[in-house]
Amino acid sequence: MAGDSKQPAGPAIFPGMLRKQIEIPPEAAQAFVRDMKAFFKAKGQFMQDEIAAKQLWLLKEHLPHGTKLRTSDVKELFLQMKDQA
């Protein structure tokens, strides 16, 4: 729609969600990449879940209050960004 300011900023990571750019500190971004690498090296589902849950908690500190984000969303984000790191 013309003049609509709610346009996605590029391809949506999560289908159906409009993307808003968020600012996170460099340390948080580095921790995300470090945890993503650990996620793919983890042996077993339990360790992967633990890593994703930790990163979920850290990411929520930098998201607007009330933002819905689940552990499965973090895992999907790890998978989509696997070749970016």
DSSP file (Angstrom, degrees, kcal/mol; ACC not computed):
  #  RESIDUE AA STRUCTURE BP1 BP2  ACC     N-H-->O    O-->H-N    N-H-->O    O-->H-N    TCO  KAPPA ALPHA  PHI   PSI    X-CA   Y-CA   Z-CA
    1    1 A M    >         0   0    0      0, 0.0     3,-1.7     0, 0.0     2,-0.1   0.000 360.0 360.0 360.0 135.9    0.0    0.0    0.0
    2    2 A A  T 3   +     0   0    0      1,-0.3     3,-0.1     3,-0.0     0, 0.0  -0.381 360.0  11.7 -64.6 133.2    1.4    3.4   -0.9
    3    3 A G  T 3  S+     0   0    0      1,-0.3     2,-0.5    -2,-0.1    -1,-0.3   0.455  86.7 144.4  80.6   1.1    2.7    5.4    2.1
    4    4 A D    <   -     0   0    0     -3,-1.7    -1,-0.3     1,-0.1     3,-0.2  -0.627  35.2-163.8 -75.4 121.3    2.5    2.3    4.4
    5    5 A S  S    S+     0   0    0     -2,-0.5     2,-0.4     1,-0.2    -1,-0.1   0.424  71.8  83.9 -88.0   2.3    5.5    2.6    6.8
    6    6 A K        +     0   0    0     14,-0.0    -1,-0.2     2,-0.0    -2,-0.1  -0.310  57.6 141.4-101.1  50.9    5.3   -1.1    7.9
    7    7 A Q        -     0   0    0     -2,-0.4     2,-0.0    -3,-0.2    11,-0.0  -0.709  58.6-104.6 -88.5 140.8    7.2   -2.6    5.0
    8    8 A P        -     0   0    0      0, 0.0     2,-1.5     0, 0.0    12,-0.1  -0.360  23.9-127.7 -63.1 143.6    9.6   -5.4    5.8
    9    9 A A  S    S-     0   0    0     10,-0.5    11,-0.0     2,-0.1    -3,-0.0  -0.598  74.7 -46.4 -90.9  73.8   13.3   -4.5    5.8
   10   10 A G  S    S-     0   0    0     -2,-1.5     9,-0.2     2,-0.0     2,-0.1  -0.476 110.3 -10.6  94.0-170.1   14.4   -7.2    3.4
   11   11 A P  S    S-     0   0    0      0, 0.0     2,-0.2     0, 0.0    -2,-0.1  -0.408  77.5-113.4 -67.5 136.4   13.5  -10.9    3.4
   12   12 A A        -     0   0    0      1,-0.2     6,-0.1    -2,-0.1    -2,-0.0  -0.485  15.7-156.8 -72.0 134.0   11.7  -11.9    6.6
   13   13 A I  S    S+     0   0    0      1,-0.3    -1,-0.2    -2,-0.2    67,-0.0   0.898  90.7  39.9 -73.2 -42.3   13.6  -14.3    8.8
   14   14 A F  S >  S-     0   0    0      3,-0.1     3,-2.1    -3,-0.1    -1,-0.3  -0.942 101.0-116.2-110.1 116.0   10.3  -15.5   10.3
   15   15 A P  T 3  S+     0   0    0      0, 0.0     3,-0.1     0, 0.0    -2,-0.1  -0.171  97.7  19.0 -52.2 137.7    7.5  -15.9    7.8
   16   16 A G  T 3  S+     0   0    0      1,-0.2     2,-0.4    -4,-0.0     0, 0.0   0.378  99.7 112.2  84.7  -4.9    4.6  -13.6    8.4
   17   17 A M    <   -     0   0    0     -3,-2.1     2,-0.4    -9,-0.0    -1,-0.2  -0.843  64.1-133.4-104.6 138.1    6.6  -11.2   10.6
   18   18 A L        -     0   0    0     -2,-0.4     2,-0.4    -3,-0.1   -11,-0.1  -0.720  28.5-129.5 -82.4 137.5    7.5   -7.7    9.7
   19   19 A R        -     0   0    0     -2,-0.4   -10,-0.5    -9,-0.2     2,-0.4  -0.743  23.4-174.6 -95.1 134.7   11.1   -7.0   10.4
   20   20 A K        -     0   0    0     -2,-0.4     2,-0.2   -12,-0.1   -14,-0.0  -0.990  31.5-116.5-120.1 132.6   12.3   -4.0   12.3
   21   21 A Q        -     0   0    0     -2,-0.4     2,-0.3     1,-0.0    -2,-0.0  -0.492  33.3-162.0 -69.6 136.5   16.0   -3.4   12.6
   22   22 A I        -     0   0    0     -2,-0.2     2,-0.6    41,-0.0    41,-0.1  -0.891  14.3-130.7-118.6 152.2   17.2   -3.6   16.2
   23   23 A E        +     0   0    0     -2,-0.3    -2,-0.0    39,-0.2     0, 0.0  -0.891  28.8 175.1-101.4 122.5   20.4   -2.3   17.7
   24   24 A I        -     0   0    0     -2,-0.6     5,-0.1     2,-0.0    35,-0.0  -0.964  36.8-100.8-124.2 148.2   22.3   -4.8   19.8
   25   25 A P    >>  -     0   0    0      0, 0.0     4,-1.9     0, 0.0     3,-0.6  -0.261  32.1-114.1 -63.1 151.4   25.7   -4.2   21.3
   26   26 A P  H 3> S+     0   0    0      0, 0.0     4,-2.5     0, 0.0     5,-0.2   0.843 117.1  58.0 -54.4 -35.3   28.7   -5.7   19.6
   27   27 A E  H 3> S+     0   0    0      1,-0.2     4,-2.1     2,-0.2     5,-0.1   0.891 106.0  48.6 -63.8 -38.4   29.3   -8.0   22.5
   28   28 A A  H <> S+     0   0    0     -3,-0.6     4,-2.1     2,-0.2    -1,-0.2   0.891 111.4  49.5 -68.6 -39.3   25.8   -9.4   22.2
   29   29 A A  H  X S+     0   0    0     -4,-1.9     4,-2.1     2,-0.2    -2,-0.2   0.902 111.5  49.1 -65.5 -40.6   26.3  -10.0   18.4
   30   30 A Q  H  X S+     0   0    0     -4,-2.5     4,-2.5     1,-0.2    -2,-0.2   0.887 110.4  50.9 -65.6 -38.4   29.6  -11.7   19.1
   31   31 A A  H  X S+     0   0    0     -4,-2.1     4,-2.8     2,-0.2     5,-0.2   0.879 108.0  53.7 -65.3 -37.3   28.0  -13.9   21.7
   32   32 A F  H  X S+     0   0    0     -4,-2.1     4,-2.4     2,-0.2    -2,-0.2   0.942 111.3  44.3 -61.8 -47.4   25.3  -14.8   19.2
   33   33 A V  H  X S+     0   0    0     -4,-2.1     4,-2.3     2,-0.2    -2,-0.2   0.910 113.7  50.5 -64.8 -42.2   27.9  -15.9   16.6
   34   34 A R  H  X S+     0   0    0     -4,-2.5     4,-2.1     1,-0.2    -2,-0.2   0.926 113.5  45.3 -61.2 -45.0   29.9  -17.8   19.3
   35   35 A D  H  X S+     0   0    0     -4,-2.8     4,-2.5     2,-0.2    -2,-0.2   0.858 109.6  55.8 -67.8 -34.5   26.7  -19.6   20.5
   36   36 A M  H  X S+     0   0    0     -4,-2.4     4,-1.7     2,-0.2    -1,-0.2   0.926 108.9  46.7 -63.4 -43.4   25.6  -20.3   16.9
   37   37 A K  H  X S+     0   0    0     -4,-2.3     4,-1.2     1,-0.2    -2,-0.2   0.911 112.8  49.5 -64.0 -41.5   29.0  -22.1   16.3
   38   38 A A  H  X S+     0   0    0     -4,-2.1     4,-1.4     1,-0.2    -2,-0.2   0.867 105.4  59.2 -64.6 -35.8   28.6  -24.0   19.5
   39   39 A F  H  < S+     0   0    0     -4,-2.5     3,-0.3     1,-0.2    -1,-0.2   0.912 107.8  44.4 -58.0 -44.9   25.1  -25.0   18.5
   40   40 A F  H  < S+     0   0    0     -4,-1.7    -1,-0.2     1,-0.2    -2,-0.2   0.725 115.4  47.7 -76.9 -20.7   26.3  -26.7   15.4
   41   41 A K  H  < S+     0   0    0     -4,-1.2    -1,-0.2    -5,-0.2    -2,-0.2   0.621  87.7 114.9 -89.6 -14.3   29.2  -28.4   17.2
   42   42 A A     <  -     0   0    0     -4,-1.4     2,-0.9    -3,-0.3     6,-0.0  -0.221  65.4-132.9 -61.2 142.6   27.0  -29.6   20.1
   43   43 A K  S    S+     0   0    0      2,-0.0     4,-0.3     4,-0.0    -1,-0.1  -0.850  70.3   2.3 -99.4 105.0   26.5  -33.3   20.4
   44   44 A G  S  > S-     0   0    0     -2,-0.9     4,-1.7     1,-0.1     5,-0.1  -0.022  82.4 -86.3 103.7 154.8   22.8  -34.0   20.9
   45   45 A Q  H  > S+     0   0    0      1,-0.2     4,-2.8     2,-0.2     5,-0.2   0.851 118.9  59.9 -63.8 -39.2   19.5  -32.3   21.0
   46   46 A F  H  > S+     0   0    0      1,-0.2     4,-2.3     2,-0.2    -1,-0.2   0.924 106.7  45.7 -59.9 -46.3   19.7  -31.4   24.7
   47   47 A M  H  > S+     0   0    0     -4,-0.3     4,-2.3     2,-0.2    -1,-0.2   0.900 112.9  50.8 -64.9 -40.5   22.9  -29.4   24.3
   48   48 A Q  H  X S+     0   0    0     -4,-1.7     4,-2.6     1,-0.2    -2,-0.2   0.923 110.6  49.2 -61.9 -43.5   21.5  -27.6   21.2
   49   49 A D  H  X S+     0   0    0     -4,-2.8     4,-2.6     1,-0.2    -2,-0.2   0.903 110.0  51.5 -62.0 -41.0   18.3  -26.7   23.1
   50   50 A E  H  X S+     0   0    0     -4,-2.3     4,-2.1    -5,-0.2    -1,-0.2   0.913 111.7  46.3 -62.9 -43.6   20.4  -25.4   26.0
   51   51 A I  H  X S+     0   0    0     -4,-2.3     4,-2.3     2,-0.2    -2,-0.2   0.924 113.8  48.1 -65.3 -45.3   22.4  -23.2   23.8
   52   52 A A  H  X S+     0   0    0     -4,-2.6     4,-2.3     1,-0.2    -2,-0.2   0.889 111.0  51.2 -64.0 -39.4   19.4  -21.9   21.9
   53   53 A A  H  X S+     0   0    0     -4,-2.6     4,-2.1     2,-0.2    -1,-0.2   0.894 109.8  50.1 -65.3 -39.9   17.6  -21.2   25.2
   54   54 A K  H  X S+     0   0    0     -4,-2.1     4,-2.0     1,-0.2    -2,-0.2   0.932 112.5  46.5 -62.4 -45.4   20.6  -19.2   26.5
   55   55 A Q  H  X S+     0   0    0     -4,-2.3     4,-2.9     1,-0.2     5,-0.2   0.862 108.3  56.6 -68.0 -34.6   20.7  -17.2   23.4
   56   56 A L  H  X S+     0   0    0     -4,-2.3     4,-2.3     2,-0.2    -1,-0.2   0.940 108.0  47.9 -58.1 -47.9   16.9  -16.6   23.5
   57   57 A W  H  X S+     0   0    0     -4,-2.1     4,-0.7     1,-0.2    -2,-0.2   0.904 113.9  46.8 -60.7 -42.7   17.3  -15.1   27.0
   58   58 A L  H >< S+     0   0    0     -4,-2.0     3,-0.6     1,-0.2     4,-0.3   0.899 112.2  49.6 -67.9 -40.8   20.2  -12.9   25.9
   59   59 A L  H >< S+     0   0    0     -4,-2.9     3,-2.1     1,-0.2     4,-0.4   0.888 102.3  61.3 -65.6 -38.7   18.4  -11.7   22.7
   60   60 A K  H >< S+     0   0    0     -4,-2.3     3,-0.7     1,-0.3    -1,-0.2   0.763  92.1  67.4 -61.8 -24.0   15.2  -10.8   24.6
   61   61 A E  T << S+     0   0    0     -4,-0.7    -1,-0.3    -3,-0.6    -2,-0.2   0.733 107.7  39.3 -64.9 -21.0   17.3   -8.3   26.6
   62   62 A H  T <  S+     0   0    0     -3,-2.1    -1,-0.2    -4,-0.3    -2,-0.2   0.344 100.0  88.9-112.7   4.3   17.6   -6.3   23.4
   63   63 A L  S <  S-     0   0    0     -3,-0.7     3,-0.1    -4,-0.4     4,-0.1  -0.704  89.4 -89.2-100.7 154.4   14.1   -6.7   21.9
   64   64 A P    >   -     0   0    0      0, 0.0     3,-1.9     0, 0.0    -1,-0.1  -0.297  58.2 -87.4 -59.1 145.7   11.2   -4.4   22.6
   65   65 A H  T 3  S+     0   0    0      1,-0.3     3,-0.1    -4,-0.1    -4,-0.0  -0.264 114.9  25.1 -55.2 134.8    9.1   -5.5   25.6
   66   66 A G  T 3  S+     0   0    0      1,-0.3    -1,-0.3    -3,-0.1     2,-0.2   0.394  81.1 149.7  90.6  -3.2    6.4   -8.0   24.6
   67   67 A T    <   -     0   0    0     -3,-1.9     2,-0.6    -7,-0.1    -1,-0.3  -0.458  45.4-131.4 -65.5 129.9    8.2   -9.3   21.6
   68   68 A K        +     0   0    0     -2,-0.2     2,-0.3    -3,-0.1    -1,-0.1  -0.749  40.7 155.5 -86.9 119.5    7.3  -13.0   21.0
   69   69 A L        -     0   0    0     -2,-0.6     2,-0.2     4,-0.0    -9,-0.0  -0.980  18.7-166.6-145.4 131.4   10.4  -15.1   20.5
   70   70 A R     >  -     0   0    0     -2,-0.3     4,-1.7     1,-0.1     3,-0.4  -0.727  36.9-108.9-116.6 164.9   10.7  -18.8   21.1
   71   71 A T  H  > S+     0   0    0     -2,-0.2     4,-2.3     1,-0.2     5,-0.2   0.883 121.1  56.4 -58.2 -39.0   13.6  -21.2   21.4
   72   72 A S  H  > S+     0   0    0      1,-0.2     4,-2.1     2,-0.2    -1,-0.2   0.832 103.5  54.5 -64.4 -31.0   12.5  -22.7   18.0
   73   73 A D  H  > S+     0   0    0     -3,-0.4     4,-2.4     2,-0.2    -1,-0.2   0.907 107.8  49.0 -66.6 -41.4   12.8  -19.2   16.5
   74   74 A V  H  X S+     0   0    0     -4,-1.7     4,-2.6     2,-0.2    -2,-0.2   0.914 110.3  51.0 -64.8 -42.2   16.4  -19.0   17.7
   75   75 A K  H  X S+     0   0    0     -4,-2.3     4,-2.4     2,-0.2    -1,-0.2   0.917 110.6  48.9 -60.3 -43.2   17.2  -22.4   16.3
   76   76 A E  H  X S+     0   0    0     -4,-2.1     4,-2.6     2,-0.2    -2,-0.2   0.899 110.2  51.4 -63.3 -40.6   15.7  -21.4   12.9
   77   77 A L  H  X S+     0   0    0     -4,-2.4     4,-1.8     2,-0.2    -2,-0.2   0.912 108.8  51.0 -62.3 -43.0   17.7  -18.2   13.0
   78   78 A F  H  X S+     0   0    0     -4,-2.6     4,-0.6     1,-0.2    -2,-0.2   0.936 111.6  48.1 -57.6 -47.1   20.9  -20.3   13.7
   79   79 A L  H >< S+     0   0    0     -4,-2.4     3,-0.6     1,-0.2     4,-0.3   0.900 112.4  47.7 -62.4 -42.0   20.0  -22.5   10.7
   80   80 A Q  H 3< S+     0   0    0     -4,-2.6     3,-0.2     1,-0.2    -1,-0.2   0.789 117.9  41.6 -70.8 -26.5   19.4  -19.6    8.4
   81   81 A M  H >X S+     0   0    0     -4,-1.8     3,-2.1    -5,-0.2     4,-0.9   0.391  81.4 108.4-100.1   3.1   22.6  -17.8    9.4
   82   82 A K  G X< S+     0   0    0     -3,-0.6     3,-0.5    -4,-0.6    -1,-0.2   0.855  83.8  41.3 -50.1 -44.9   24.8  -20.9    9.5
   83   83 A D  G 34 S+     0   0    0     -4,-0.3    -1,-0.3    -3,-0.2    -2,-0.1   0.457 104.0  69.9 -86.3  -0.3   26.8  -20.0    6.3
   84   84 A Q  G <4        0   0    0     -3,-2.1    -1,-0.2     1,-0.2    -2,-0.2   0.733 360.0 360.0 -87.4 -24.5   27.0  -16.3    7.3
   85   85 A A    <<        0   0    0     -4,-0.9    -1,-0.2    -3,-0.5    -2,-0.1   0.472 360.0 360.0 -83.4 360.0   29.4  -16.6   10.2
